[in-house]
Amino acid sequence: MAKAAQNPIASMISIPIQWNATPGTQWAPNSVDPDAKHDRVMNVVNVQPVFPFKLSDDWTLVTRTIVPFVGVPFAEPKLDVTPAGEPYVVRWNEEQRIGLGDINPTGFFVPTLEGDFTVGFGPTFSAPISKAPLSSGKWTAGPAFVGVYTKGPWVVGGLVNNMWSFAGDDDRADVNKMLIQPFINYNLPKGWYVSFSPIITADWENEDNGWTVPVGAGVGRVFKVGKQPINVSVHGYYNAIKPEIGGDELMGDWTIRTQVQFLIPSAPKK
């Protein structure tokens, strides 16, 4: 059960709820607000239901839809005018914007293979639901690939995708982003496991530095509450490389990821 929970293309229904909290985040570059400090928290709660569909004896379609609930620091300007009639910013009224981010469904076509290695590939999409700063404002699409090796206590693999914008708000920046998520899980007795699973991203449209590279690990356990199997884990990642906006690194140094995953194994065939 633990190894299936760690496999993103396992033939098992699951509903992960993942909370990523990044304290020490700065809401804007100092070129915009000279008084902005690393004193805010960025929160992203991803609900990621996974459903497999048996297409034939040789193929399975595994769908994963990421529904993000986002809380980001934001501010609106308090304006005044100079004696010459030119507007200027008196101060920024800061707040936490909370809402739904871009919804991201992915479909992996998984061939039935013999042995310890499994692969999946297919399209991934992203649909803008909210306005800035919660949404990119763009419709995006691209390819996705995942490979998983399972042997003894090990579950090792990686997921990669790249998405480009093809429609949306003309006033918003184009999107060209890559995501890489390697994962190494070592399973221990009684449902415990240790895990390395950083989410690495690259924004190719960022002319300064668009890379986010976290380094860290976590621990988790699969157990039952009544008859319901649940996978719970907590990870800590140091953001060794952070993207720059306006010449400043706005992201906090650490991201804490907590996840609760409800597992729904298929009923055995009679």
Rosetta blueprint (number, residue, H / E / L):
1 M L
2 A H
3 K H
4 A H
5 A H
6 Q L
7 N L
8 P L
9 I L
10 A L
11 S L
12 M L
13 I E
14 S E
15 I E
16 P E
17 I E
18 Q E
19 W E
20 N E
21 A E
22 T E
23 P E
24 G E
25 T E
26 Q E
27 W L
28 A L
29 P L
30 N L
31 S L
32 V L
33 D L
34 P L
35 D L
36 A L
37 K L
38 H E
39 D E
40 R E
41 V E
42 M E
43 N E
44 V E
45 V E
46 N E
47 V E
48 Q L
49 P L
50 V E
51 F E
52 P E
53 F E
54 K E
55 L L
56 S L
57 D L
58 D L
59 W E
60 T E
61 L E
62 V E
63 T E
64 R E
65 T E
66 I E
67 V E
68 P E
69 F E
70 V E
71 G E
72 V E
73 P E
74 F E
75 A E
76 E E
77 P E
78 K E
79 L E
80 D E
81 V E
82 T L
83 P L
84 A L
85 G L
86 E L
87 P E
88 Y E
89 V E
90 V E
91 R E
92 W E
93 N E
94 E E
95 E E
96 Q E
97 R E
98 I E
99 G E
100 L E
101 G L
102 D L
103 I E
104 N E
105 P E
106 T E
107 G E
108 F E
109 F E
110 V E
111 P E
112 T L
113 L L
114 E L
115 G L
116 D L
117 F E
118 T E
119 V E
120 G E
121 F E
122 G E
123 P E
124 T E
125 F E
126 S E
127 A E
128 P L
129 I L
130 S L
131 K L
132 A L
133 P L
134 L L
135 S L
136 S L
137 G L
138 K E
139 W E
140 T E
141 A E
142 G E
143 P E
144 A E
145 F E
146 V E
147 G E
148 V E
149 Y E
150 T E
151 K E
152 G L
153 P L
154 W E
155 V E
156 V E
157 G E
158 G E
159 L E
160 V E
161 N E
162 N E
163 M E
164 W E
165 S E
166 F E
167 A E
168 G E
169 D L
170 D L
171 D L
172 R L
173 A L
174 D L
175 V L
176 N E
177 K E
178 M E
179 L E
180 I E
181 Q E
182 P E
183 F E
184 I E
185 N E
186 Y E
187 N E
188 L L
189 P H
190 K H
191 G H
192 W E
193 Y E
194 V E
195 S E
196 F E
197 S L
198 P L
199 I L
200 I E
201 T E
202 A E
203 D E
204 W L
205 E L
206 N L
207 E L
208 D L
209 N L
210 G L
211 W E
212 T E
213 V E
214 P E
215 V E
216 G E
217 A E
218 G E
219 V E
220 G E
221 R E
222 V E
223 F E
224 K E
225 V E
226 G L
227 K L
228 Q E
229 P E
230 I E
231 N E
232 V E
233 S E
234 V E
235 H E
236 G E
237 Y E
238 Y E
239 N E
240 A E
241 I E
242 K L
243 P L
244 E E
245 I E
246 G L
247 G L
248 D E
249 E E
250 L L
251 M L
252 G L
253 D L
254 W E
255 T E
256 I E
257 R E
258 T E
259 Q E
260 V E
261 Q E
262 F E
263 L E
264 I E
265 P L
266 S L
267 A L
268 P L
269 K L
270 K L
